[in-house]
Amino acid sequence: PPKKSPVGGGQAKTTYLTILYGLIMPHMRIPPSARSAGGTEKGVIAFYIDETGNLTHQAVYRSSGLPELDSAALAAVRRAA
């Protein structure tokens, strides 16, 4: 059985990526305009963390098609850092 996740208290398998997800998503603020757009396109944000855990670079790898949503995702990564 999966162990309790140290980030979200859920039952997801604890991996580096699930920990990052758990640190970033509480900071994600979806703009009202993105909620009402109802789009299904998913964007991709890329970010780099150095060996000491500092955020060194972030960028939109593939846009969601909604610039305000892309900006909100980048801001969530910055706040989580």
Buried (B, 14 or more C-beta within 10 A) or exposed (E): EEEEBEBBEEEBEBEEEBBBBBBBEEBBEEBEEBEEBEEEEEBEBEBEBEEEEEEEEBEBEEEBBBBBBBEBBBBBBEEBB
